[in-house]
Structure formats: structure tokens, C-alpha cells
Amino acid sequence: MPGGELDCVFCRIIQGEVEAALVYEDDTYVAFMDIRPINPGHILVLPKVHRETVFDMAPEETGALFAQAARLAVAVKEALGADGINIGQNNGRAAQQIVPHVHVHVIPRYVDDSPAGRWPSRKAVPLTDLEGLAQEIRASV
């Protein structure tokens, strides 16, 4: 069964037990807004089947996950008028993976979002605000 880890917040989102601003869903993947985005429109793309890291996935599963992330990156860029996109993925605590369910970050970037050359600071965003952005991105998928 997809999203089978009871203590995994992402599995609980997939099962509908925790609210999220959904951007995309099919039988295999889900994408939703990051609740502490680096920039507005920052989404997470993940498989519904619980896998902790890419090391727990077959190469073709990893490739399919990144293909889905690339497809959704186009929608994020178009919907939000971003100048660029960062696509990132962390594996393990040492790599700053916070939630132990493999996921890919798709982060819209703008020419003026980091004048000092550093990542913009993450900010908590209310779910209602995230829903509006999710709707804009869904319209471009």
C-alpha cells in the first residue's frame, strides 16, 4: 500500500491524515507545497511508496522520480514567472534530509532573491496561502 509508514509525515499526507496543499497526484507520485519554502512556490515531489532515500530505490524508480520533478519544474516556472529553478534532493541526516521519505525539492528562483549569494531564508507559510500557489501551479501542469 502506498504511503505505509505510520510515523512518516509524508505517508500521512499521502493517506489524507495530514493536510497539504496538493499540486499533483497520480497512482505513483504526489507533489505538494513545502510548508517552510525557500521561495514561494517551493514544492516537494515524492513517490507514494515509502522509500527513505534514493539508495532504497531501483535506478529506474529514481529516474522516473526525477523525470516527474523536471516536468513539474516547468509548471512551477511557468506559473510563477520564475527566472530559474533549483532541483535538489538530500539523502540521510548528514545531507540535511529532514523527513525520511525520499523527496525532490523544486524551488523557483529569481534574479534578485539572494543578493548576498546565499539561499533565501525559509519561512513558515499558512496552508491557506500555500493553497493559492498550489492552484496556480496546478493550472500549468
C-alpha positions as a Markdown table, in Angstrom:
| # | Residue | x | y | z |
|---|---|---|---|---|
| 1 | Met | 0.0 | 0.0 | 0.0 |
| 2 | Pro | 1.4 | 3.4 | -0.9 |
| 3 | Gly | 2.5 | 5.7 | 2.0 |
| 4 | Gly | 2.7 | 2.9 | 4.5 |
| 5 | Glu | 4.9 | 4.2 | 7.3 |
| 6 | Leu | 2.8 | 5.3 | 10.2 |
| 7 | Asp | 5.4 | 7.6 | 11.7 |
| 8 | Cys | 6.2 | 9.3 | 8.3 |
| 9 | Val | 4.5 | 12.7 | 7.9 |
| 10 | Phe | 4.7 | 12.4 | 4.1 |
| 11 | Cys | 3.0 | 9.0 | 4.2 |
| 12 | Arg | 0.3 | 10.5 | 6.4 |
| 13 | Ile | -0.1 | 13.3 | 3.8 |
| 14 | Ile | -0.5 | 10.7 | 1.1 |
| 15 | Gln | -3.1 | 8.8 | 3.2 |
| 16 | Gly | -5.0 | 12.1 | 3.8 |
| 17 | Glu | -4.4 | 12.1 | 7.5 |
| 18 | Val | -2.4 | 15.4 | 7.4 |
| 19 | Glu | -3.4 | 18.4 | 5.3 |
| 20 | Ala | -1.2 | 19.6 | 2.5 |
| 21 | Ala | -1.5 | 22.0 | -0.5 |
| 22 | Leu | -1.5 | 19.4 | -3.3 |
| 23 | Val | 0.0 | 20.3 | -6.6 |
| 24 | Tyr | -0.1 | 17.0 | -8.4 |
| 25 | Glu | -1.1 | 13.4 | -7.8 |
| 26 | Asp | -1.3 | 10.2 | -9.8 |
| 27 | Asp | -1.1 | 6.5 | -8.8 |
| 28 | Thr | 2.7 | 6.6 | -8.2 |
| 29 | Tyr | 3.6 | 10.2 | -7.3 |
| 30 | Val | 2.4 | 13.2 | -5.3 |
| 31 | Ala | 3.7 | 16.8 | -5.2 |
| 32 | Phe | 2.7 | 19.4 | -2.6 |
| 33 | Met | 3.8 | 22.7 | -1.3 |
| 34 | Asp | 6.7 | 22.9 | 1.2 |
| 35 | Ile | 5.3 | 24.4 | 4.4 |
| 36 | Arg | 8.6 | 26.2 | 5.0 |
| 37 | Pro | 9.6 | 27.2 | 1.5 |
| 38 | Ile | 12.9 | 28.8 | 0.4 |
| 39 | Asn | 10.8 | 30.8 | -2.1 |
| 40 | Pro | 7.0 | 30.9 | -2.7 |
| 41 | Gly | 6.2 | 28.0 | -4.9 |
| 42 | His | 8.7 | 25.6 | -3.5 |
| 43 | Ile | 7.3 | 22.1 | -4.0 |
| 44 | Leu | 8.2 | 18.6 | -2.9 |
| 45 | Val | 7.8 | 15.7 | -5.4 |
| 46 | Leu | 7.8 | 12.2 | -4.0 |
| 47 | Pro | 6.8 | 8.6 | -4.6 |
| 48 | Lys | 3.7 | 7.4 | -2.8 |
| 49 | Val | 5.5 | 4.2 | -1.8 |
| 50 | His | 7.7 | 4.8 | 1.2 |
| 51 | Arg | 11.4 | 4.8 | 0.5 |
| 52 | Glu | 13.7 | 6.6 | 2.9 |
| 53 | Thr | 16.4 | 7.6 | 0.4 |
| 54 | Val | 17.4 | 7.0 | -3.3 |
| 55 | Phe | 19.6 | 4.2 | -2.0 |
| 56 | Asp | 16.4 | 2.3 | -1.3 |
| 57 | Met | 15.1 | 2.7 | -4.8 |
| 58 | Ala | 15.9 | 0.9 | -8.1 |
| 59 | Pro | 17.7 | 3.1 | -10.6 |
| 60 | Glu | 14.6 | 3.2 | -12.9 |
| 61 | Glu | 12.5 | 4.4 | -9.9 |
| 62 | Thr | 14.9 | 7.2 | -9.2 |
| 63 | Gly | 15.0 | 8.2 | -12.9 |
| 64 | Ala | 11.2 | 8.3 | -13.0 |
| 65 | Leu | 11.0 | 10.4 | -9.8 |
| 66 | Phe | 13.4 | 13.0 | -11.3 |
| 67 | Ala | 11.5 | 12.9 | -14.6 |
| 68 | Gln | 8.4 | 13.8 | -12.7 |
| 69 | Ala | 10.2 | 16.6 | -10.8 |
| 70 | Ala | 11.5 | 18.0 | -14.1 |
| 71 | Arg | 8.0 | 18.0 | -15.6 |
| 72 | Leu | 6.6 | 19.8 | -12.5 |
| 73 | Ala | 9.5 | 22.3 | -12.5 |
| 74 | Val | 8.3 | 23.5 | -15.9 |
| 75 | Ala | 4.9 | 24.1 | -14.4 |
| 76 | Val | 6.3 | 26.0 | -11.4 |
| 77 | Lys | 8.5 | 28.2 | -13.6 |
| 78 | Glu | 5.6 | 29.0 | -16.0 |
| 79 | Ala | 3.0 | 29.6 | -13.2 |
| 80 | Leu | 5.2 | 31.8 | -11.1 |
| 81 | Gly | 7.3 | 33.5 | -13.7 |
| 82 | Ala | 10.5 | 32.3 | -12.1 |
| 83 | Asp | 13.8 | 33.2 | -13.6 |
| 84 | Gly | 15.2 | 29.8 | -12.8 |
| 85 | Ile | 14.6 | 26.6 | -10.8 |
| 86 | Asn | 16.7 | 24.7 | -8.3 |
| 87 | Ile | 16.1 | 20.9 | -8.2 |
| 88 | Gly | 17.6 | 19.3 | -5.1 |
| 89 | Gln | 17.4 | 16.0 | -3.3 |
| 90 | Asn | 19.0 | 15.1 | 0.1 |
| 91 | Asn | 19.8 | 11.6 | 1.3 |
| 92 | Gly | 20.4 | 11.0 | 5.0 |
| 93 | Arg | 20.7 | 13.1 | 8.1 |
| 94 | Ala | 24.3 | 14.2 | 7.2 |
| 95 | Ala | 22.9 | 15.6 | 3.9 |
| 96 | Gln | 20.3 | 17.6 | 5.7 |
| 97 | Gln | 17.4 | 15.2 | 4.9 |
| 98 | Ile | 14.7 | 16.2 | 7.4 |
| 99 | Val | 11.9 | 13.9 | 6.5 |
| 100 | Pro | 13.0 | 10.3 | 6.0 |
| 101 | His | 10.8 | 9.7 | 2.8 |
| 102 | Val | 12.7 | 10.3 | -0.4 |
| 103 | His | 11.6 | 13.6 | -2.0 |
| 104 | Val | 12.8 | 16.1 | -4.6 |
| 105 | His | 12.7 | 19.9 | -3.9 |
| 106 | Val | 11.7 | 22.1 | -6.8 |
| 107 | Ile | 12.5 | 25.7 | -5.9 |
| 108 | Pro | 11.6 | 28.7 | -8.0 |
| 109 | Arg | 14.5 | 31.2 | -8.1 |
| 110 | Tyr | 14.6 | 34.9 | -9.1 |
| 111 | Val | 17.5 | 37.1 | -10.1 |
| 112 | Asp | 17.1 | 39.3 | -7.0 |
| 113 | Asp | 16.2 | 36.6 | -4.4 |
| 114 | Ser | 19.7 | 36.2 | -3.0 |
| 115 | Pro | 21.7 | 39.5 | -3.3 |
| 116 | Ala | 24.4 | 38.2 | -0.9 |
| 117 | Gly | 24.7 | 34.9 | -2.9 |
| 118 | Arg | 23.1 | 32.8 | -0.2 |
| 119 | Trp | 19.9 | 30.8 | -0.2 |
| 120 | Pro | 16.9 | 32.9 | 0.8 |
| 121 | Ser | 15.7 | 32.1 | 4.4 |
| 122 | Arg | 12.9 | 29.6 | 4.9 |
| 123 | Lys | 9.7 | 31.0 | 6.2 |
| 124 | Ala | 6.6 | 29.2 | 7.6 |
| 125 | Val | 3.6 | 29.9 | 5.4 |
| 126 | Pro | -0.1 | 29.3 | 6.3 |
| 127 | Leu | -1.7 | 26.5 | 4.4 |
| 128 | Thr | -4.3 | 28.9 | 3.0 |
| 129 | Asp | -1.5 | 30.9 | 1.3 |
| 130 | Leu | 0.0 | 27.7 | 0.0 |
| 131 | Glu | -3.3 | 26.6 | -1.5 |
| 132 | Gly | -3.4 | 29.7 | -3.7 |
| 133 | Leu | 0.1 | 29.0 | -5.0 |
| 134 | Ala | -0.7 | 25.3 | -5.5 |
| 135 | Gln | -3.8 | 26.2 | -7.6 |
| 136 | Glu | -1.6 | 28.5 | -9.8 |
| 137 | Ile | 0.9 | 25.7 | -10.4 |
| 138 | Arg | -1.8 | 23.0 | -10.9 |
| 139 | Ala | -3.2 | 25.2 | -13.7 |
| 140 | Ser | 0.2 | 24.9 | -15.5 |
| 141 | Val | 0.7 | 21.1 | -15.1 |
